[in-house]
Amino acid sequence: MLSYIKLILIILHSVIHSFLALIFAVLDRSHHLYFKLSKTFSWGVLFLSGVRLHITGLENLQNNMPYIFVSNHSSQFDIPTLQFALPHETCIVYKKELGKIPLFGWQMRLGPYIMIDRENRESAARSIEIAKKVMSEKRRSILLFAEGTRSKTGEVQPFKRGAFYLAAKVGFPIVPVSISGAEKILPKGKFNIKGGVINVHFEKPVTAGNILSKKDELELMEKVRNIIIEHRDIKSDSFA
């Protein structure tokens, strides 16, 4: 019963913030208000759910440096978790299906986030070019979930190349982000929200300026994936 009350409150909270985000996205094309609102939205979702964050590794980040944040993905709570935890104005790369959700999806399409259609190579390539422009011209960071979809088991799935292709294009560092505990709060396919702790760790940036070939991209992809798995497992054991 408590879980359904939480769900109803989160839906109401999301509707109100989505409506405000639509207004902000239209009136403020710099999107500074949109990013500020994303902090209050994510804080509200976490608070209403009884979720606390344990964030480590922020000392590894520079304030004015755009980064490509690459994270594992196992729960709907990964997005509000990172919206709240990320210290930069960060544009999330989201799958096109989210953009179809009434109100919530509309504000995402109008806002600074970047939609990607993974089934359409030309469209996906355009999204990467948009991300490149955002990083180079607006000096904003990008967040990608390199697995492409949420893991059903909580284990880190094989990565897709998008984040690493982008890194090769722009040369900005990749920051591996490990999330653990979110899959226990709300597993994929479930609606039973449980309170608890989500652990977020920002690892030291990985240089991406020396990518010269597809082989280099794949090696970097595997390196980043292994870093995420390593720190995710450490945090999972520490807070078991």
Secondary structure, DSSP 8 states (H G I E B T S, - for coil): -HHHHHHHHHHHHHHHHHHHHHHHHHH-TT-HHHHHHHHHHHHHHHHHHTEEEEEE-GGG--TT---EEEE---BTTHHHHHHHH--S-EEEEEEGGGGGSTTHHHHHHHSS-EEE-TT-HHHHHHHHHHHHHHHHHH--EEEEETTSS--SSSS-----SHHHHHHHHH---EEEEEEESHHHHSBTT------EEEEEEE---B--TT--SHHHHHHHHHHHHHHHHHHHHHHHHHT-
